[in-house]
Amino acid sequence: MKKVLYTSILATGLFFSSCSSYLDVNDDPNNIQRVQVSQLLPSVTVNIGYMGASDLFRYASLLSQQFSGQGPNTGFGTFKEYERYNINDSDVNSQWVRIFGTTVSDLELMIAQATREGSPHYAGVGKILKAYVYQIIVDAWGDVPYTQAGKHSENFYPAFDDDEVIYKDLTRLIDEGLTDVNAATSALSPNQFSTIYSGTTWAVSKDKWIKFANTLKLRIFLHYSAKDQAYASQQITALVNSGAKFMESPADNFQMAFLAESQRQNPLYSMENGQFKNQFFPNRFIVNLMNGKSDPRRSSYFIPFPFNSSPATFKGASVLDTDPSSAYSRNYQYLYGTASAPNTAMINPDGSLRDGAITFSGAGPARLLTFAEYNFIRAEAALLYGAPGNAQSFFEAGIRASMTDAGVAAANVTTYLATQGTLTGTNQQKLEQIITEKYVANHAVLMEPWTDYRRTGYPALTPHKTPMAIYDEVPRSLFYAQSEINNNPNAKQKASMLDRVFWDTRK
């Protein structure tokens, strides 16, 4: 956090490079303020996109048993360690520095500069994005630097703010952002100068930013439900009744697309094609969950194992498996983009795949908050918190939206809904149905499956146990970065990863 970082943007367009090369350009903090807001915004959205598909995403997905590190690459047991809850303070250094040293810093610069230059549309988008980033990092760490963060040379040692105080302020920040994006005039407006919600006109982009901002507020309010159900109910009901616009289709998904070009691909795919080959597989919990329902999204999420099985079968990995192996399904087009035809010479006799048997475009997006999630939020809010709408209708709409994202044929959607699309039983049983379907729909969505498990206990994960695991329960938050502990006297390390975020009150 002691140096200011920013991303260079070529005059002819965005220059996509590897994750690190976005972040390796240093400049004098006195001179960086001359960078145009039209260059700062794509720097921010690119880094948010990378956050959504790199370290923080992997930690949360391994903890929530969406992915497994039980691969045969014994030279790199990194993800196997994470899966058994061994994520230490030095592991999070890179992500922490990139969030605070780059994303938060650029957001502060953009908001201040856009305000000075009479471009409220840019300032508003910056405030909405800042609220999103802080919602994510509070959910990951709890107390974090907020009011004093991103001040560059003015404050190298920011204080840590109370996580609940930050959360309450995020809705104020979003409201300010909405006021700004609705300003009648703005010297500059962000439409094509963004890797998220880029549009041919500001009117097109503005509509999507407004829908996203209001949907983000719903997510924030829902997270309060275990801590303060009355507050969650009141705020969600008031927001819905205000006539606010929310996401209306998968076209409104808050996500960043990657490109089908070397060093511009989804970082998860780039990682698996680099030093971590044969290390990252679908977890058997999510695979078995979907197998039990004959879920048609499997053919988009996973590669069959054995590969030529007919009908297709799917097998997930787990750190509990005796021996590391490649005899599992692998991640597929939903994460990685368009797949090549399989090279049959690289299919092993047991039906497992060798490296390169199937290649991908790498253009799978970083999914950050989706229309499917919006519907599941509304379903839970209607079921338990008296919010407007019908829980059943939103539940079904959430499944449909997820199936659309996964490219499932209409007939298969109908078949699935006939057996899995109706809420039944007590409200608690219905909540379990909602969160379990949301868990599948939020496959590869940053943080939210882990967050939902912590606040509701669903889906019904079986936590790993000591001595194989570090703890006897799924961790509740991440350690602070060792670099921050070493350099910031205001930073105090947690006792363990069982320390809870303020909204995490479930027994």
N, C-alpha and C positions, 0 to 999 in steps of 0.2 A: 504494500500500500504506500510505499515511500517514493515510488516513481510513477509518473503519469505515462500511460500507454495509449496509443490510438492506432487505428487502422487506416492505411492509405487507400484512397479510392481513386482509380484512374479517371481522367476526364471523359474517357469514352465509355465508361461503365464500371461495374463492380469487378474488382480483381479478386477472385476466390483463390485461396491457397490452402495449405494444410492448416489444421487447427492452430498450431504453434505460430505459423507465419502471420496469422492475423494479429498476433499479440506481441510481436518481437520488435516493433518500431518504437524507439524512444525519442522524446523531444523535450525541449525546454518547456516547463509549465507556463512560462510567460508568453511563449510564442504559439502554443497549441491553440490558444483562444482565437487565433486568426483563421482556423479551419472553419469552413462554411458549415452551417447547420445541415445542408443537403449532403455533406460528407459524413457528419457525425451520426446521422440517423442510420444509414446502412451499416456503419461500424457497430452500432448498438444492436440492430436486429440480427446481424450476422453472429455476434457473440451470444445473443440469447438463443439463437438457433443451435449453436454449438453446445451451449449449456444444456439444451434439451436432448442432446444425443451423445453426451460424453460422460465425464466422471460422475457427476451427481446423479445423472440418469441411471448409470450402471449400478451405483451403490443401492439406490432405492429399488431397482428392479431385482437385484439379487436378494435383498432383504425381504421383499414381498413374494419371493418364489415365482417370479416370472421368467427368470433366467438362471442358469447354472454354470459354474466354472469347472465342472467335472470332466474336463477334456484330457486327451492323451499327451498334450504338450507339457511334459513334466519340467521343462526348463523354465516355464513361467507359470507358477501356481497362484498368481495374483488373485484371480477371480474366485478360485476355490477358497482362498483365505477370506475374501469378502463374504462369500456365501456362508461361511461358518462364523460370521459376525466379527471377524478380525480386521476392522477398518481403523487404522490408527491415525494419530494427529499428523504425521508426515504424509500420509496418503492423500489428505485433502488439501495440501499446500497449493498445488497447481490450480485447482478449481477455485479456492478461496481468493487467491491473488488475481485470477482472471475476472472474477465477479467484481471485486472491490477496486482493483487497480485499473480495470479496463471498462467494464460495463457501467458500473455505478458512476465512475469518474466521467465517462463520456456523457452519461445522462445528465449529470449536474451541469456540465459545460453546455450541453445542448439547450437545456431548459433556460439557463441564465442568459445565454446568447440570443436565443430566439425571442425571449422577453424583451431584451434590450433593443433588438432590431425590429420590433413590431411584427413578429411572425407568430402569433398565438397558436396557429394551427400546429406548428412544430412543437411549441412548448406543451401544448395539450397532449400530443402523442407521447412526448417524453415523460410526462407525469403518469400517464396510463401505463407505459412500459415500466417505469420505476416501481409503480404499485405491484405489477406482476412479479418483477424480480424479487422484491422484498417479501411478497407472499411466499414465494418458493424458498427463500433462504431462511425466513423465520420458521417455516415448517421443517427445514432440515436441521437448524442449529438452535432455535429459540432466541435468546437475547443476542443481538448483533449490533454493530455500529450503524446508526441511522441518522440522527440529527447532525452529527459531526463527521459523517462519512463523505468521501468524495470532495473534500475541501482542498486537496493538493497541498501545497506548501503552507497553507494556513494552519493545518493541523495534521501532523504526522501520526498522532497518537489518539485516535478518536475513542470516546467513551462508548461503552456498550449500553444500548437502550433496552428497557423492559419489553419483552416480546409482545405482551398484550397491548401495551401502549402503542407500539408500532402498528399492530394490526388495526387498532381503532383509527389510527391516523391514515391508513391506506384508503379507507372509503372517502375521507375528506380529500385526499390527493386525487382520487379518481374523479370526484365531483368537480374539482378545479380543472382537471384535464378535459372533462366533458364541456365545461363552460368555454374553455379555450378553443376546442375544436369546432364549437358552434359559433365562434366569433364571426361577425359579418364581414370583416376585412382582415387580411393577413398579407404581409409583404411577400412571403413565400409560403407555399402549401405543399406538404409531402404527399405526392402521389406516386410518381415513378421512382423517386429516390428512396426506396425501401425494399428490403428483401422479404418483408411481410406486408400483406395488403397493398401491394403495388397496384395502381390503377391508372387508366388512361386519363382520368380527371380526378380532381380533389373530391368532387361529389360522390364518386364511386368509392374511393378509399375511405372518406369520412364516414359513410354509412356503416362500413365494416368495423371501423375503430369504435364507433358508438355501441354497436351490438356486442363487441368483445368486452368493452369496459363494463357494461351492465351485467354481462354474464360472469365476469370476474368478480363483481360485487356479490353475486349470488353464491359463488364458490366460497368467498371469504365468510359470508354470513353463515353458510352451512357448517363451516368448520367450528363455529361456536356452539354447535348443538349439544355436545356433551358437557361443555363448561357452563353454558347459560342458554337453556332451551327457550326461555321466554324472549331473550334478546334476539336469537336466531329467528324465531317465529315472527316477532314484530317487524324486524328489518326486512325479511324476505317478503312478507305480506305487503308492507308499505311500498317496496320497490316494484313488485308486480302490479299493484293497484295504481301506481303512478303513471302507468302507460308507457314505461320505459321499453325501448326496443331491445330484444335479445336475439341471439343467433337463430336463424330461420331454416338453415339447411347446411349440409356438409360443406358447401361452398364458403360458408362463414368461418370454418375452422381456423383457429389461431395456430398457425404452423409455418415453418419455413422450409421451402423446397431446396434440395441440393441439386447438383448438376451431374450429368452422366459423363464427367471428364475427370481425368486423374487429378488428384489433390483438390477437387471441388465436390467430392462425394460425401455422403452421409458418414460422419466420423466413426460410427459403430462399424460400418462396412469397411472403412479404411483400416480400422484397428484390427479387424479379423483377417485382413489381407496383409497385415504387417507382422510384427513380432508375436502377436497373440493368436496365430492360427491354431485351430483345434483347441480352443479354450472356452468358447462361449456358445452354449446350447440352450434351447428352450428347457425350462424346468419341468420336471415330471408332474408337479402339482397342477400347473395350468394346463398341461397337455392331458392329464388324466381327467381333469374337470371337464374339458371340452370333449374328450372321448366319451365320457359318460352321458353326454347329451347329443352325440353325433353332430356336433357343431360344424356347420358348413364353412365357417371361417378358418378352420384348420388348414384347408388347402391353399389359403392365402398367407396364413401365418407361418406354416411349417412345411418342410419337405418330408414326404413319407419315409418311414423306416419300417421294414426294408424298402428300398427305393421303388422296386417294381411290384410291391404288394398290390393285390387286386382282390377285393376292394382295398383302397389305400388304408394303411394303419400308421399310427403315429406313436412315437416313444420319446418321453422326456428324460432328462438327466437329473441327477441329484448328488450333492456332496456326500450323501449317505451311501451311495453305490460303492461296492467293494473296491473296484479297480477303475481307474480312469480309462475312458474308451471313446471311440468315435462312432460306436454303434447306437446312434440316436438320430432322431429327426434333427434337422438344422433349421435355422431361421430362414425365412423365404421372402417373397416379393413385397409383402406388406411393410417390412422394415427396409429392404434393400433396393427396391425398384425392379424394373423389368429383368427377368431371368433369361439366360441363354438356353439353347437346347442342351441337354445333358451330353457329356462326353462319355459314352458307354464304356470305353476302355478304362475309365477311371472310377468305375463302380466296383467295389470289392465283392467277393463272393457272398458275404453275409448281408449285402444290401446297403452297407454304409458307403459313404462317399469320400474319395480322396480330395485333397486340396485342388481346386480348380475344376472339379467335375461339372459344376454349374457356376457360372459367373453372373454378376448382376451389374446393372447400370450404375448403382450407387446413388440413384436419384430419389430414394425413399425419403419423405420429409421428416423433420423433427416435429412431432405432434405435441402441442403445448397445452391446448384447451380446445375441446371439440364440441360440435353440435350434439353428438351422442351424449357426452358428459352433461351438457346443459339439460337434456331431457331427464337423465337420471337424478340430477339435482332437484328438478321440479317434482319428480315422482316421490322422492324422499320427503321433500318439504310439504307436499300435499298429504302424504300418508300420516306423518307424525307431528307436523307443526302447524296445521290449520291453514296452510298457504293455499291460495286460489288454484283451481285446476283439479283434474282427476288423476290420481296416482296411476291407475291402470293405463290410461291413455298415454301418459308420459313414459311409463315403463316400456310399453310397446314401441313408442316412437324412438326411444333410445336404442333399442335392439335394431330397429329398421335402419337408423342412421349409421350404426356400427357396421351392419351388413353392407350398406352402400359403400362405406369407406373401404371395406375389404373386397368389393367387387363380386358379392354373392348374387347368383341368379335369383330372380323374383320367385320362381317356383320353390327354390330351396328356403328362401326366407319364409314363405307361407307355411311350409312343412315344419320348420323350426318353431314358429310362433304357435302353431297348433298344439305343440306339446310343452313348450317352455315359456310361452308368452303371456300367461295368465297368473296374476298374483293370487295366492291362496293362503289360508290359515290365519293365524294371529298377526297383529301388526309387526311383532318381532320377526315372525317367519317371513312376512312380506318384505321387511327391511333386508333380511338376509338374501332374499331373491334379488332385490334391487341392487345391493352392493356387489353380489356375486356376478351378476350380469354386467355391471359397471366395470368390475375388475377385468373381465374379458374384453369389453369394449375399449378400456383404457390400456390395453396392452401397448407398451412402448410410449405411453404418455408420461412425461416427466413428473415424478414424485407422487402422483395422486393415488395409485394403488396402495402404496405404503401409508400414506396419510389416512386413507379410508380404513385400512386395517387398524391403525392405532386408535382412531376415534370410535369405531363401531365394533371391532373384533371380527369383522367379516372381510373377505371370505374366511372360512374356518381353517386357517393355516395350522399346521402342526409345527411349532417352534422346534428348532434343533436344540439339543441338550448338551451340557458339559459331561464329560471332558472333551468330546469332539468339538463342540462349539465353545465360544468364549463365555456366553451367557445361556441361561435356561429359558430365555424368552426373546422374542424378536426385539432388537434394539429400538429405542424410542427417539433418538436423535444422534447426530454426528459429533465427534470431537471437534474442537476448534483447531484450526491449522497451527502446526508447531511454529511456523514462521511468524504468525501473529502473536503467539505466546512469548516468543523470544524477543520480539521487537516492540511490542506495545505494552507498556506497564499497566494499562487499563484492562488487559485481557487476562482472564483467570480460567484455567482449564477445568473441565468437568471431572467429576469423580468417575463416571463411566458413561457408556452409551445408553444406560437405562434412565438417565436424566430426561425429564419430559418437557415438551413444549407446553405452553400455558393451556391450550385447548384440549390437551390429552389427559382427560380425567377418568377414563374408563378403568375400572378395577381389573 
